[in-house]
Amino acid sequence: MKNSVVCLGVNCMDLRKIKRKNIDMTSGNPVKLLVQFSIPMLIGNLFQQVYNLVDSIVVGQLIGSNALAAVGATGSATFFFFALCNGIGSGGGIIVSQLFGAKEFGRLKKCMTNVAYIMTIMPLIVGFIAYMLAEPMLVFLKTPPEVLQDSVNYMHVMCLGIIFVSLYNYVSSMLRALGDSITPLIFLIFFFIVKQMRSKRHKIINVRIFYFQDEYDIVTDLNNYRDYSHFKQDINKYMADCIMNGDNEVTMDTFFD
């Protein structure tokens, strides 16, 4: 069977065709507006639950029962620290939505900027505290000794990633505050698919994934495009040569590089 090749990414020119689905919640039928706004959020919550479920399945099957127990043992502790940061995003979103509805755009910009500062600084502080208190907290919660070290390691990793989760929640909260509940759902579905492809990729030996969107000199130069969604022939040849030589390949080791 021939190797299959997948190139991930969205051409920068395609972004011009994306239109935000902002909903003006201050005019129209309230029930219709609430249903229209909430459906994408409900779908997003379902994807989030499936996302967590698949995570547990992958950890339990590929690493072992102790690893799965370690993930479960840190659930309450990690939720506490993540909730501190996510709560700020939700609270900021409430204020932004009020200012947006009142058409006070000057104060709106200042509020979004201040929330951005808080959502950047707060997770760094919370993440550092959680990192240092990980082992004492898990001991206090009476984590079984056989999974304690794995639990500490997992919580350390979660603490290092809290800044990225916080920034995602900031963007999602601001978009929803402006009446756009669809874009956060699209991002969630995209990362869900990418994560599942990454977790399954090592099992499919005849599939190779290549990624070129970090070639900024290429994707950000409009002279390299034949039209709004296709590169010129010399760029396509460059990519074909990279694929033949094994360059720009996404592997388990280079996925987060």
PLY file of the C-alpha trace (Angstrom):
ply
format ascii 1.0
element vertex 257
property float x
property float y
property float z
element edge 256
property int vertex1
property int vertex2
end_header
0.00 0.00 0.00
1.36 3.42 -0.96
2.14 5.96 1.68
-0.55 8.56 2.32
0.50 12.19 2.78
-1.47 14.82 4.67
-0.51 18.51 4.68
-2.09 20.42 7.58
-2.74 24.13 7.72
-4.89 26.96 6.41
-3.50 29.29 3.76
-3.28 32.83 5.01
-5.32 33.98 2.01
-8.22 31.77 3.09
-8.60 33.83 6.25
-10.04 36.64 4.19
-13.13 34.57 3.50
-13.87 33.91 7.20
-16.68 36.07 8.62
-17.37 36.17 12.30
-20.88 35.11 13.33
-21.53 37.89 15.81
-25.05 37.99 17.22
-26.54 41.26 18.42
-28.24 40.17 21.64
-29.82 43.61 22.17
-32.34 43.38 19.32
-34.66 40.65 18.10
-36.52 37.77 19.69
-34.77 36.98 23.02
-35.64 33.26 22.94
-34.41 32.83 19.37
-31.20 34.73 20.12
-30.47 32.69 23.25
-31.05 29.39 21.43
-28.93 30.49 18.47
-26.13 31.60 20.76
-26.23 28.63 23.15
-26.33 25.73 20.67
-22.64 26.10 19.63
-21.71 26.30 23.32
-23.63 23.09 24.07
-21.93 21.33 21.17
-18.58 22.61 22.43
-19.27 21.19 25.89
-20.07 17.81 24.33
-16.79 17.87 22.39
-14.95 18.83 25.58
-16.42 15.82 27.39
-15.56 13.49 24.50
-12.09 15.07 24.44
-11.56 14.20 28.11
-13.03 10.72 27.66
-10.72 9.92 24.77
-7.78 11.26 26.80
-8.59 8.78 29.57
-8.93 5.91 27.08
-5.60 6.72 25.42
-3.77 7.05 28.75
-5.27 3.84 30.13
-4.58 1.77 27.03
-1.17 3.11 26.00
0.48 3.85 29.35
-1.31 1.79 31.96
-3.69 1.76 34.88
-1.33 3.63 37.22
-1.07 6.50 34.74
-4.85 6.66 34.44
-5.14 6.66 38.23
-2.60 9.49 38.40
-4.66 11.58 36.00
-7.77 10.99 38.11
-5.94 11.74 41.37
-4.96 15.21 40.19
-8.43 16.12 38.89
-9.60 18.12 41.91
-6.29 19.95 42.38
-5.86 20.92 38.73
-9.51 21.98 38.47
-9.05 24.31 41.44
-6.09 26.14 39.90
-7.56 26.23 36.40
-10.85 27.56 37.79
-9.05 30.56 39.31
-7.84 31.63 35.87
-10.95 30.62 33.92
-13.17 32.48 36.37
-11.37 35.73 35.59
-11.97 35.16 31.89
-15.67 34.51 32.46
-16.00 37.56 34.71
-14.20 39.75 32.20
-16.47 38.42 29.48
-19.54 39.57 31.41
-18.20 43.13 31.65
-17.16 43.14 27.97
-20.61 41.93 26.88
-22.28 44.70 28.90
-20.06 47.36 27.35
-20.56 45.89 23.88
-24.33 45.95 24.30
-24.15 49.54 25.54
-22.00 50.49 22.50
-19.30 51.93 24.80
-16.46 50.85 22.53
-13.81 53.03 24.16
-14.29 51.40 27.55
-14.71 48.06 25.78
-11.19 48.18 24.33
-9.69 49.15 27.68
-11.56 46.35 29.44
-10.40 43.73 26.93
-6.83 44.96 27.26
-6.90 44.85 31.06
-8.42 41.36 31.08
-5.69 40.25 28.65
-3.00 41.50 31.04
-4.64 39.74 33.98
-5.17 36.50 32.04
-1.49 36.51 31.06
-0.01 37.32 34.49
-2.44 35.37 36.68
-1.75 31.90 35.21
2.00 32.45 35.57
1.58 33.13 39.28
-1.00 30.39 39.81
1.02 27.91 37.74
4.17 28.58 39.78
2.32 28.17 43.08
0.61 24.99 41.88
3.94 23.60 40.62
5.60 24.13 43.99
2.64 22.82 46.00
1.87 19.84 43.78
3.42 17.12 45.93
2.32 18.47 49.35
-1.20 18.96 48.07
-1.44 15.46 46.62
-0.10 14.00 49.84
-2.69 16.00 51.77
-5.38 14.58 49.47
-4.14 11.08 50.42
-3.04 10.06 46.95
-2.01 6.37 46.96
1.81 6.02 47.21
2.00 3.80 44.12
0.67 6.61 41.88
1.96 9.63 43.81
5.03 10.29 41.67
3.11 9.91 38.42
0.47 12.27 39.80
3.11 14.85 40.72
4.68 14.60 37.25
1.31 14.98 35.55
0.40 17.98 37.67
3.75 19.61 36.89
3.02 19.27 33.18
-0.46 20.72 33.67
1.02 23.68 35.57
3.37 24.43 32.69
0.44 24.43 30.27
-1.95 26.54 32.32
-0.85 29.72 30.52
-1.99 28.33 27.16
-5.33 27.15 28.54
-5.82 30.56 30.13
-5.13 32.39 26.87
-7.52 30.10 25.00
-10.23 30.79 27.57
-9.54 34.52 27.30
-10.03 34.50 23.54
-13.13 32.29 23.83
-14.65 34.49 26.54
-14.05 37.67 24.57
-15.52 36.20 21.37
-18.62 34.99 23.21
-18.94 38.36 24.92
-19.05 39.95 21.46
-21.79 37.55 20.36
-19.61 34.97 18.57
-20.06 31.47 19.99
-19.20 29.67 16.73
-15.49 30.51 16.38
-14.54 28.99 19.80
-16.41 25.82 18.74
-14.44 25.67 15.48
-11.14 25.98 17.36
-12.19 23.29 19.83
-13.19 20.87 17.06
-9.96 21.58 15.16
-7.71 20.86 18.15
-9.81 17.81 19.00
-9.21 16.39 15.51
-5.50 17.25 15.57
-5.08 15.62 18.99
-6.82 12.47 17.88
-4.73 12.32 14.70
-1.60 12.71 16.82
-2.66 9.96 19.24
-3.52 7.56 16.40
-0.72 8.49 14.01
1.91 6.14 15.46
-0.40 3.18 14.88
-0.74 3.84 11.13
2.62 3.07 9.58
1.65 4.05 6.01
0.56 7.62 6.86
2.99 10.54 7.02
1.94 14.07 7.96
3.74 17.19 6.72
3.26 20.75 7.93
4.33 23.93 6.11
2.40 26.71 7.84
5.45 27.60 9.96
7.31 28.52 6.74
6.43 32.17 7.35
8.56 33.51 4.48
6.35 31.51 2.15
2.84 31.64 3.59
2.93 35.37 4.43
4.29 36.52 1.05
1.39 37.20 -1.32
3.73 36.93 -4.30
3.96 33.19 -3.66
0.23 32.68 -4.39
-1.26 31.94 -7.81
-4.72 32.89 -6.56
-6.49 33.29 -3.19
-6.00 29.63 -2.17
-3.23 28.09 -4.32
0.54 28.52 -4.31
2.59 29.10 -7.44
4.31 26.20 -9.18
7.77 26.81 -7.68
6.32 26.75 -4.14
4.46 23.52 -4.89
7.69 22.02 -6.21
9.52 23.08 -3.04
6.90 21.36 -0.91
7.02 18.23 -3.06
10.81 18.12 -2.69
10.48 18.49 1.09
8.03 15.59 1.18
10.34 13.43 -0.92
13.28 14.24 1.38
11.28 13.78 4.59
11.56 17.45 5.61
8.77 19.23 7.54
7.35 15.90 8.67
5.23 15.91 11.83
6.26 13.17 14.23
5.59 12.37 17.88
8.92 14.08 18.71
8.38 17.25 16.64
4.63 17.82 17.16
5.08 20.56 19.79
8.24 22.11 18.31
0 1
1 2
2 3
3 4
4 5
5 6
6 7
7 8
8 9
9 10
10 11
11 12
12 13
13 14
14 15
15 16
16 17
17 18
18 19
19 20
20 21
21 22
22 23
23 24
24 25
25 26
26 27
27 28
28 29
29 30
30 31
31 32
32 33
33 34
34 35
35 36
36 37
37 38
38 39
39 40
40 41
41 42
42 43
43 44
44 45
45 46
46 47
47 48
48 49
49 50
50 51
51 52
52 53
53 54
54 55
55 56
56 57
57 58
58 59
59 60
60 61
61 62
62 63
63 64
64 65
65 66
66 67
67 68
68 69
69 70
70 71
71 72
72 73
73 74
74 75
75 76
76 77
77 78
78 79
79 80
80 81
81 82
82 83
83 84
84 85
85 86
86 87
87 88
88 89
89 90
90 91
91 92
92 93
93 94
94 95
95 96
96 97
97 98
98 99
99 100
100 101
101 102
102 103
103 104
104 105
105 106
106 107
107 108
108 109
109 110
110 111
111 112
112 113
113 114
114 115
115 116
116 117
117 118
118 119
119 120
120 121
121 122
122 123
123 124
124 125
125 126
126 127
127 128
128 129
129 130
130 131
131 132
132 133
133 134
134 135
135 136
136 137
137 138
138 139
139 140
140 141
141 142
142 143
143 144
144 145
145 146
146 147
147 148
148 149
149 150
150 151
151 152
152 153
153 154
154 155
155 156
156 157
157 158
158 159
159 160
160 161
161 162
162 163
163 164
164 165
165 166
166 167
167 168
168 169
169 170
170 171
171 172
172 173
173 174
174 175
175 176
176 177
177 178
178 179
179 180
180 181
181 182
182 183
183 184
184 185
185 186
186 187
187 188
188 189
189 190
190 191
191 192
192 193
193 194
194 195
195 196
196 197
197 198
198 199
199 200
200 201
201 202
202 203
203 204
204 205
205 206
206 207
207 208
208 209
209 210
210 211
211 212
212 213
213 214
214 215
215 216
216 217
217 218
218 219
219 220
220 221
221 222
222 223
223 224
224 225
225 226
226 227
227 228
228 229
229 230
230 231
231 232
232 233
233 234
234 235
235 236
236 237
237 238
238 239
239 240
240 241
241 242
242 243
243 244
244 245
245 246
246 247
247 248
248 249
249 250
250 251
251 252
252 253
253 254
254 255
255 256
